[in-house]
């Protein structure tokens, strides 16, 4: 599992993560802004091999939309699913509604702030 973040996990006073979580190499943090123009390009091969992409961000009404735009430049696997977090947060509703791909609101199965599933290549 690779997580793309703007700040290192150990820079937060309270975190659920520990150094041991990264020792086996199964979990990796990359400090990189995938919402920036061309932000996925440096990691194209990793994304294009992903079965599942989980999108979460600051819920500012812009960042997540840019992440989706960048994902659209990739050739994700035919069976790729994109989980979109917080689709019921007010700043995210318009972004979720603009997604033209087949999608399902899983909030009843996810959490109170909304969970959406996108069948990326259906």
Number of C-alpha atoms within 10 A of each C-alpha: 10 14 13 15 15 12 13 11 16 12 8 9 6 8 9 8 10 10 8 9 12 12 10 8 11 9 12 14 16 13 13 16 16 22 19 12 12 16 16 20 15 11 12 16 13 12 20 15 12 16 13 16 19 12 16 16 17 11 18 12 16 14 18 22 20 18 21 17 14 18 23 11 12 14 15 23 15 12 12 20 20 20 20 23 23 24 24 18 15 13 15 22 15 14 18 20 10 9 12 9 11 11 19 12 16 15 17 9 10 13 12 12 13 19 19 21 18 20 15 22 13 11
